[in-house]
Amino acid sequence: MVAPLLSYIIVNYNTGPYLETTVRSIFEKTSGDFEVVIVDNDSSDFSLEFLEKIDDGRVKLKKSGGNLGFAKANNLGVKSAKGKVLFFINPDVKLLGPAMPWAEKIYAEKGHKIYVPLLLNEKEELYKNCFTLPFVEEFLKSFAGLRHGVWCQGSALMMKRGTFELIGGWPEDYFIYGEDLDFFYMAHRKNMKVEKINLRIIHYGEKSTSQSWRDFERFKRKEKALIKFYSKYRKLHHYPFVRGYLLIRGILKKLP
């Protein structure tokens, strides 16, 4: 069997009707040689029921047998995927444009990059999904207008399979939150660039975790993941400076 050019990889956990919206938008907006790999983290809702109505061999369902978290499930999805280009995409998004032309461009390009689509909220307003790597020196480079490291939300990312393998896969020491930051940092350490592409995607946002956790619980988990990230790379001393800066910036933005 000839490997498809593009593999969509989706990790699902109790996302209700959003997974169906995501998959149907993929089929509406994608033509050519592709597949959709869905890794289900032991959902207990109805989110997979629509698959019974889809008789298409390009859709593969991989049941993880438990809630593995985001990183491990994505790595499991890669093992099941055959595509030359990997498109990691959340189960709560809707494609507004075709991804295949971008997959063709990415596969043809030399070198290794991570390609990041444009994310929109439910009102179809563009929002920021890429940020400076949270280190003091990277913030200073950003202030000076110099090239600096960036990380982006893992909601929608495209790259060649070889790029993913060179990075080393998703870091499995995170259950949820922090894995995208760590993934981009590993790419940064290998001098990989990040490129924004004009592929517009609506992201409905945290439809899996919102079923289980309140806002404060999500905040605590994000902070715990951030501290784990700093500790992992022996850069915990950056945490108070970066957290203080972000807090002050948030306050200033709310001032009239």
N, C-alpha and C positions, 0 to 999 in steps of 0.2 A: 504494500500500500504506500502510495506517495504521500509524504508529509505535507500537510496544509501550510500555506504561508503564514496564516495568522491563527493564534489560539487565544481566545478570551478565557480568562481564569477568574472565577467568581467564588468567593467564600460566603456561604449562606448560613445564617442562624436566626430562625424565627423572625423573618422579615415580612411576614404576611403577604399582601398583594404586590409589594415592591419588586420582588424578584421577577415576577411575571412581566411587569412593566419593563424591567431591564432587558430581559431576554427577548421580548417582542420588539423592542427598539433596536436591538442588535440585528435581528432578522430583517427589519424594515430598512435599515440603513447600511447593511453590509451585503455586498455581492462578491462573487469570486470564491476563492479557496480558503475556507475558514472552518473553525470548530469552536464549540462553547463547552468548556469544562466547568461543571458546578461541583464544588466540594461542600457537602452539607455536614455541619458540625452538630449532628444529632438534634435537629429541630423537632419541636413537639407541636408546632402549629400546622397550618394548611399551606404553607408557602411552596411546597413541592407538588401539590395536587395538579396544578395546571400542566405539568410535564406529561400527564397521561393523555392530554389532548394534542401533544406535539409528537408526531410520528416522523422524526428526522434524525438520521444517524449522525448528524453533526453535533448533536447535543449529548454529552456524556455526563452521567451523574456518578459521583464518587462519594460514598458515605464513609465518613471518617470513623464512625463507631463511638464517638464521644466528642465533647467540645474541646478541640485541640487549641483553640485560639486562632488568631489571624495569621501569624507567621508560619506555624507548622502546617496549617491547612493549605496555605498558598504553595508551600514547598511540595506538599502532597499533590496539589493540582498540577504543578510543573512536571512531576513524574508521570502523570497520566496524559499530559498534553504532548502533541507531536509537532506543533507549529515552529516555524523558524523565527517568528516574531511573537513575543508574549505581550498580552494586554491584560494587566491586572486591573480589574474593575469591580467596584463595590456592587452589592445586590440592591442598592437603593438609588440607582441613577437612570437617566434616560438619554440616549444618544440623539443629538440633534443634527449630526452630519455623518458622512461616511468615513469609516476608519481605514478601509482598504487602501486608498491612495497613500495614506501615511505609512501603512505597513510596507508597501512597496518601496517607498522612499527610504524608510529606515533600513530595510534589508539591503538596499543597494549602496548605502553609504558606508564608507570605510571608517574604521575606528569604533569607539564605544561611547555612547551617550545614553542618558535616560531622557525620554521624551514625555512631556507633561501637557495634557490637554487643558483647555480653559474650562473652569468649573463655574456654574451658575447656580443661584439659589432657586427656590420654587417660583419666584417672581421673574425668573430669567434675567436676573441682575448678576453681573460678573462679580465674583469675590476673590479675595487673595487666598491662594492655596500654596504659595511658596514663601519661604522665610530664610533669613540669614541663619547659618549654623550657630547655635547658642554658645559661642565662645567669645571671650573678650576681644581677642585679636581679630576675629572675623567681623565683629561689630565695628571695630576701629577701621578696618579695611573698607567696610561699607560706607562709613561716614566720610572717608577720604576719597570715595569714588573709585576705589581699586577693586579688582576682581576678588570676590570673596566666596566662600563656600555657602551653598544653599541646600535646604532640604524642603521637600514638598509632601503634602498629604498623600497617603497611599491609596486614595480613593480611585484614582485612574492614572496608570503609568504604563508606558510602552517602551519596549527595548528588544534588541535581538537576544535570542537565547544565549548566545555566547557572552553577551554583556552580563546577563544575569548570573551565569556560571562563574565569570571572572570576579564579580562582586562577592560571590560566595553564598548566594541565596538569602532568603529572609532570615534575620537573626532569631533563633527559636527560644532565646532566653527571655522573651517578652510574651505574655499571654495576649494582651491587647493594649494599645497605646505604646509609643516609644519605638516600635519596630521600624516605622518609616523613617524616623530621625536617624536611627542607627544604620539603616540600609543606605541612606544618602551619605552618611559620614564615611561608611566603608567605601563607597564609590568615590567620594572626595579624596580619600587617602590614596586612591589609585589614579588620581588626576583626571577623572571622568567629568565631562561637562554635562550640564542639565539644559535642555532646550525646550522652550515653550512652543507648542504647535497650535495652529488655529483649528482645533477640533473642539467644538462646543458641546458640553455635557451638563445636563441638569443633575445636581446632587441634592437629594432630598434630606440627607444628613442624619447619621446615627440612628437609623431606624431599628437596628438590632439592639444596641445597648440601651436605647430609650425604653425598651420593653422591660428592662431589668433594673436599671439604675436611675436614681434621681440626679439632677445636675451636680449637686455637691459630691455625690459618690463618684461621678465621672471625673470631677476635678481632682479628688484625692487620688484616684487611680492614675491620672495623667501625671500628677506630681511625683508619685511613687516611681513611675516609669522613667521620668526625667532624672531623678536621683540615681536610679539604677544605671542609666546611660552614663552619667558622669563618673560613677564609681567604677564602672567597667573599664573605662579608659583612663582612670586615675586622674580625673580632672574635676573632682568634686569641689575644689576651691572656686571654680567658675560659677557654681550655682547661686550663691548669695548675690553676686554682682549682676548676673543676668536676670535673676528673678526681681531684684530691686529695680533694675532698668525697665523691665517690662511693666512692673507695677506703676512706676512713675509715668511712663508713656501712656498707659491706660487711663490714669487720672487726668493727665493733661488733655487727652482727646475728649474727655467729657466736660471740660471747662468751656464756658461760653466764649 
